Amino acid sequence: MRVSSFPFSSARMLLSARRLPLLMLGLLALALPARAQREGGGPPTQDPFGRRETPAPVRAIGNYRSHQATLRELTVQSTDGSTLRVRRWAEGVVRVEYYPAGQPVRPDSSLSVVQTPHVPYPNTKLEAYHLNLQPDRSLVRNTPGALYWPLLNGGVITGHVVVQKRPLRVSYHRYGDTLVAEAGGVFRQLGAAGGTGVSFRLRPEEHLYGTGSRALPLDRRGRRVRLYNEAHYGYQNGEPTLNVSLPSVLSSRGYMLFFDHHTAATLDLGATDKNVLEYRGEGLRNLAYFIIAGDAYAEILDRYTALTGRQPLPPRWGLGLLQSRFGYRSETEMYQVARRMRQAGFPLDGLVLDLYWFGGTHRQGDFRWDAAHFPNPRRLTRRLDSLGVKTLLISEPYVMRSSLNDALVRSRGLVERDAQGQPYTVESFWAGPATLLDMYRPSTRQWLWQQYARLKQDGVAGWWTDLGEPENHPASMRSDGGPTRRGHNGYGQAWASILSEGYQQHYPQERLFNLARSGWAGMQRHAVFPWSGDVSRSWAGLQAQVPIMLSMGLGGVGYMHSDAGGFAQGTPDPELYARWLQLAALGPILRPHGGGEIAPEPYWWPPATQAAVRPYAQLRYRLLPYLYSLAWENSQTGTPLTRPMNYGATYLRPEESLLDEDTLLLDMADDWRQRGWSTGKFGWNVEYLYQWRDPATGNDAAALSNVNDQFLLGPNLLVAPVLQPGQRRRNVVLPPGNWIDFDSHQTLPGGRTVGRVAPLQRLPLLVRGGAFLPLTRYRPSTAQYRPDTLQVQYYADPSAGLTTFAVYEDDGRSARTAAATYHFQALTLHGLSTAAETRVTMTLSGQPYPGRPPRRVVELLIPRVPAPPTAVLLGAAPLPPAAWQHEAATRTLRLRVILDTTAAGHHLALRLLNLPLDTAAAPYLDPELLTLEAPAARAFRGGTELRYTLHQPTAPGPLRIVGSRGELVRRLPVATTAGPHRLTWDGRDEQGRPLPGGVYWAELAGQRQRLVLLP
């Protein structure tokens, strides 16, 4: 795997509305009632998360008194009787623990960590060991001010741990530099709540990522966030705390801090002191955190997910279109949806049933089909499955007092309790009084698994676990996990583990698919595919999704997605729906969802909207070989499917294809340098790993450090979704190297910001120069996927050097066809293009899996080729003329070769002599000087806030408000300095007179935003 290092430094109403004039449609939409997945159509009247942490006085742990050391750990006694212990855990991973006086040196149990310590011992025969050996026969050097502990791996020092003595403070050093250092050491929080914390120094140029799902910018530096899972109905951009908090911070300097506690806590990321990061855990006595170091984000996430568990491969159908709604009310409706999706030309792989499958809101906890509307579940799932459509069911952790199971769960003690040990009724739950299942209690876990196992016999293929924060969790409740504030964050994790452990025990050959709304560190190992909660159906809700998705990925959770189209409140907005589904189609999971009168299924929307969505839904299915390979990479290394712009390129390959590298690439690149990382039966290769630290490469550019409106889909695709209404051209920030437009094949030089057109039917989608992009022919269900033919687009580029990609393939459903038994095949592709020739090699590795085709046809397409090569060779012989052709109209070279999948290690080498490539830069790349953004409210009374961003200092002139006939009614002055800006229009004209209701437009430098002034 090649890795870049860190840059250090209702449906009928909608149909009838189509016939109305534009203004009437807008005003009608504004009058529609907002419906929600809640009784009464609104959010809860009580905020279950009303308690907020406030800083309390603290006391440091004291100074050094004595220490003991072994090859694996360093234990320090403090002058106040407390103990500090530093433990080598794994390569690049160190655990720091604090125990107060009188507390046994025994770690708290962890919900997150599954890896046992496996430290490489030093080689006692080598010089490095003897040079660092101390008189006490340890490796810890004791000086008056500090303890120095070299971390030896064989004969190599991979880092140092330093413990300052007065006060006790821990730091971690690599390459002669302090990577991370405690600022004031561990401290105890005084006051009634108690708790323990620790602080760290920050560098001025440092960027901080992760911390879970938050509608905040990607770089969290300068913010104070809560670690407490919260549901915020109808949230928009700017909501600081959402359904998944993660106690981990990833630094641009090459380390992650992971705090191994699930109690309520806060993270101050330079908000109070810009140079200090601080963690405070509520009610903690012990404290434990991990330092995870690495030369790339990929390496750190590899080590973190080894520590907390890898995400299993999803079933292939999980990467298809999963259609959801609040909610399908009968089996007849489900058949209709499946049929209409096919008739409208949209793919479909799953239908997700909301709470009507068991009878509605007041039947939560029944876990039984509503027989009146779903009379024969097994027939239903069987018929849908024959169409290539899986059935997924929602479940909630609440058992309504009106549920058939209310008396059972209360009498058996399966629910959370009050201080007297009696079942606790949550009176303020949105659907009515209910109890909450105790997911930590073994008897509850057993009973709940029995419900899932019974439903699975009906043919249910996947699960949707909702409200798992839990959404309403009064502080006075108790569970086997402790008081609410202590066990709350781990609740979703405990719930998810019921399903994952049940599948491992009873269905070990099947892959689990669980759509979950909440979780904690390590949630990925439970086959959780989370979504971002009840997002507002608005442009501000859409804009929040990119940083949410990327931040979760940087916390080891690679499949974060959203209710595509938006869920809560809002009005019908065809453009918003189209742009949201375009984004989702190129994300980890594609699941349109919604409710009320606004239909989530694409076939309900106007023809122009369908025409904007359909190509991207179909493109996703063409990209299945690429997406499935990214899922494999994630399952082996923790690298997310979608990545921020400064993540760098990663390429994972089976180690079999690494063993014979010289033979594979003989004479292709004499300067190919590599170092390998091993991860089971797969290996990463790092090309010029350390050169990525060089500022000259541009990967440390500030422009890449906090990009919130575009992302990388795997190593080879750059996705720039359109997140502003009316936007038809947008700026795209390019990492170094050439980038090729997926649609036009124009070349865009990297390391700069460019402008790209974005009509409603298209978003900017770019391919990395030199990349391989595996595709398949479009079919409307993954059940029809055929691995016997593979299309590979190779974007040959002389500036890219040697490139590689591994296309992973197995049966798409069996849990044991991956690394455990090696039943898979991978096609490893290498490419290199020079003026003289272009070479492509293909190598099969792995063991044949059941159902594999006996041969595989590879159709290789090379775009940007204005003329044919002088010769095409397969090995040393010419490739038959019938096997290749040059298409002058599309400037594409097409080649066809056949691989024998029964021959282990089958290898082909293609040589294209004198292949011309058109790498000239595309015209009209000048970036937009500004972006006129969505207003705070597009329909309003009284006034609204108008927003715009100047991408560089400029004088764009006044912002103009014009009427529906184009008449000027108001000028507003604008700023000239670069950055985001806001101003308010009060709905008045130049003379200060109130304007009549109607449609108006805000215009600035040729860009427009539609406004509706309500009468």
Residue, then its C-alpha position, 0 to 999 in steps of 0.5 A: m500500500r502506497v501511503s502519503s505521510f502527514p503534511f506536517s507543518s407527499a407524493r401526490m401533492l408533489l406531482s400536482a405541484r409540478r403544474l403550478p407556477l414557480l411562485m405558487l409552488g414556493l408558497l405552497a411548499l412553505a405552507l406544508p406542515a413539517r412532519a417528523q419521526r415523532e408523535g406530534g411531528g416535533p422534537p421532544t419538549q424536554d432536553p435529555f442532555g440539559r446538564r452541561e459540564t463546567p470546569a472545576p478547580v484541579r490539583a496536579i498529581g505531584n512529583y517523582r519519588s521512585h520508579q521501576a522499569t521492565l522491557r514493557e512498562l515503566t511505573v513511577q511513584s508520585t510524592d502524593g502516593s499516586t502511580l503513573r504507568v507507561r506501557r508499550w502496547a504495540e509498534g507506535v502505540v503507548r498507553v499512559e495510566y494514572y492511579p490515585a493514592g490507595q487505588p490498585v494499579r489495575p486498569d478500568s475495563s474498556l469498551s473499546v480496546v480489543q488488542t492485547p499488548h504485543v510489543p516487539y522485544p529489543n534484540t539483546k545481542l545488538e549494539a543499540y541494546h547495550l548502548n542503552l542498557q543502564p546499571d539497573r539492567s533496564l533501558v530507562r536512563n535516570t537523570p535529575g530532571a527526567l526519565y528517558w526510555p528508548l523504545l527499541n524494536g529489534g535493534v532500532i530505536t523507534g521513539h522515546v518516552v520521557v517522564q519529567k519529574r517535577p511535576l510528573r509529565v509524559s512526552y513522546h519523541r520521534y525523529g529527534d523531535t517532541l511529537v506530543a507532550e503533556a502540558g501540566g501532567v495529569f490532574r484531579q478535578l475537585g468538586a462534587a462531580g470529581g473526575t480526572g484529566v490531562s492536558f497537552r501542548l499544541r504547536p502553532e501550526e497544528h491541526l486537530y481532527g476527529t472527535g466524532s460526528r459534529a456539524l463543525p469544520l473538519d479542523r477542530r482546533g480552537r473548539r471545546v466539545r462534549l463527549y456525550n452522545e446527543a440526538h438533535y432533531g433537525y440539526q444544521n451546520g454548526e451543531p457541535t454535538l451529535n449522535v456519535s462522540l469519539p474520544s480521539v483526536l488526530s493531529s496533523r503532526g503525526y499522532m492520535l490521542f485516544f482516551d480510553h473511557h466512555t464516561a461523560a467528558t469534555l475536550d478543549l482543543g485550544a478554546t481556553d488556551k490556544n496552545v493547550l489541548e485538555y481532556r476532562g473525564e467526569g467522575l473518573r478516578n483512574l485515567a488512561y490514554f493512548i498515544i498512537a504515532g505514525d508517518a501517515y494518517a493511514e498508518i495511525l488509523d491502521r494502528y488505532t483500528a488494530l487496537t479497537g477492532r477492524q470493520p468487517l467487510p459489508p455484504r456487497w448489497g450494502l454498497g447498493l442503493l438502500q431505499s428508506r422512508f418513514g415509513y412503508r406501511s404494508e407489503t403492497e407498498m413495498y412491492q410498488v416501490a421496488r417495481r417503480m424504482r426499476q421502471a424509472g431506471f434506478p438501481l435498488d438493493g434494499l428496502v428499509l422498514d421503519l416502525y410501521w412494520f410492527g404497527g407504529t410508534h406505540r408498538q415499539g418493543d413488540f418485535r412482531w410484524d403487524a399481521a394486518h399489513f404484513p401478513n406473510p413476512r417470509r413470502l415478502t422477503r423471499r419475493l423481494d430477494s428474488l428481485g435483488v432487493k433485501t429487507l431491513l428492519i428498524s428496532e429501538p431500545y425503548v419498550m412502550r408501556s403499551s407494548l406487548n412486551d411491557a410486563l415481560v421486560r419489567s418483570r424480568g428486570l431487563v430494563e434500566r432502573d431508578a435508585q431503588g432498583q425499580p423499572y424506570t419509566v421515561e415519561s418524556f419519551w417522544a412516543g409516550p411513556a416507555t422503559l429503556l432496555d439495559m443493554y449491559r445486562p446479560s439477560t437483556r442481551q440474551w432476550l434481545w438476540q432471541q428477538y433478532a434471531r426469530l426475525k432473521q428466520d423470516g428472511v430479514a437481511g439487515w438491521w436498523t438500530d435507531l435512537g441508540e444514544p439513547e435519545n432520552h436518557p434521564a440522569s437518574m437512571r441506573s443500568d448494569g453499566g452504572p449511572t447514566r452519565r457513566g454508561h450513556n456513551g457506551y450504550g449504542q456500542a453495547w447494543a451493536s455488540i449483541l448483533s455482532e456477537g450473535y452473528q459470530q456465534h450463530y451465523p458465522q458464515e454471514r456478514l452483518f449489516n447494521l445501520a446504527r445511529s450511535g456508538w463509541a470508539g471501536m464501534q466499527r468492529h461490530a459491522v456498524f454502518p452509521w448515519s448522521g441522525d435526523v438532519s434538517r432537510s435544508w442546504a445547511g443540513l447538506q453542508a454539514q455532511v462532508p465534515i461529519m463523514l470525514s471526521m468519523g472516518l478519521g476516528g476509524v469509522g469508515y461508513m458514515h453517511s446521511d439520510a440522503g435528501g434530508f429528513a427533518q422539517g423543510t419543504p420540497d426543494p428539487e435542487l437540494y434533493a438532486r445535489w444531496l443524492q449526487l453526494a450520497a451516490l459517491g459516499p460510503i452508503l447510499r440511502p435516500h430517506g425522508g417522511g411526511e409529504i416529501a417523498p424520498e424515492p427519486y421517481w416522485w421528483p420532477p423529470a429534471t431532478q430524476a435526470a440529475v440523480r439517475p446517472y450518479a446512482q448508476l455510476r455508483y453501481r459501475l464503480l462497484p469493483y472500486l468501492y468493494s476494493l476500498a471496503w476491503e482496504n478498510s477491513q484490513t487497515g482502517t483507512p476510511l472510504t472517504r478521506p480529507m484532501n490532505y490524507g494522501a494516496t493509499y494502495l493496499r496489495p496482497e503480499e503475494s504480489l509484493l514478493d516478486e516485485d522485481t519480476l513484475l516490474l522489471d525495467m519499469a522503474d529503476d528508481w522505485r523505492q519502497r518500504g513495507w508494512s505488514t497487515g496479515k496477508f496484505g501489505w502496504n508499500v510506501e513510495y518515497l514515504y518521507q518525501w511527503r514531509d517536504p513542503a515542496t511537495g505541497n501536501d502540507a499546504a494550508a489550502l488542504s488542511n481544512v477543506n469542508d466541501q470536497f473529499l477523496l473517494g479512495p485514493n483515486l477519485l476527488v469528489a466536489p459536491v455542489l452544496q449551494p443552491g443555484q451554484r453552477r460553477r465552483n472552486v475545487v482545491l487540488p492536491p499535487g499532481n495532475w487530475i483528470d476530469f472524469d467526464s471530459h478527460q481534461t487535465l487539471p494541474g494540481g497544487r492549486t485551486v481551479g474553477r469547474v462548471a457544475p450544471l445541475q446534472r453534474l458535479p466535479l468528479l476528478v481522477r488522480g493522474g496515473a490512477f487505475l479505476p476499476l469499473t463494471r457494466y451497470r446492472p440495477s442490483t448487485a445480485q446481478y453483479r458479474p465478476d467475469t468482465l472487468q473494465v479498467q480505466y487507466y489514466a496514464d500520466p508521465s508525471a505520476g511515475l509508477t502507480t498501482f491498485a489492487v481490485y479485490e474480489d470474493d463472493g460478496r456475502s460470506a464472512r469467511t472468504a476474506a483473510a481468515t481462510y484466504h478465499f478471495q482473488a485480487l488483481t494487482l495492477h501496475g502502470l508506468s508511462t514514459a515518452a517511449e512506452t507505457r507499461v501495464t502489468m496485471t497479476l492475480s493472487g489469492q485462492p479461488y473462491p466458490g462461484r468464481p468465473p474460470r476466466r476474467v476478461v479485462e477491458l483496459l481503457i486509456p483516455r487522452v490518447p489522440a493517436p494509436p501507439t506504434a505497437v502493442l505487445l503482450g509479453a514479447a509478442p504483438l497483441p492481436p489486432a482484434a484485441w485492441q483499437h483506437e477510438a479517434a472520436t473519444r481519443t480512447l485506446r481500448l485493449r482486451v485481455i483474458l486472465d485465467t482465474t484458475a492459475a495462481g499468480h497468473h501474470l500479464a504484461l502489456r507494453l504500448l510503444n510510443l503512446p501519445l498522451d494529451t496532458a495539456a491543461a484544460p482551459y478556463l480554470d480560473p477560480e471563482l473570486l467569491t461564492l454567494e451562499a445559501p441565506a440563513a432562511r430562504a423564506f422569511r418574514g422581516g429579514t434574513e441573513l445573506r452569506y458570501t465568501l471572498h476567496q481572495p481580497t476583491a471589490p465585487g461591488p454592492l450586493r443587489i436585491v432585485g424583484s421577480r421582474g428584474e427591477l433593482v430594489r436595494r443595494l447592500p455594501v459588501a466587504t473586500t477582505a478574504g473570508p466568510h462574510r454575512l449581512t442582513w437584508d430587512g425586507r425593505d427597499e432603498q427608502g426603507r419601505p417594507l416590500p410586498g411578499g414575493v420572490y426576490w433575488a440576491e445578486l453579487a458578481g453574477q451569482r444569485q440566490r433566490l429569496v421568498l419574502l413572506p407577506 
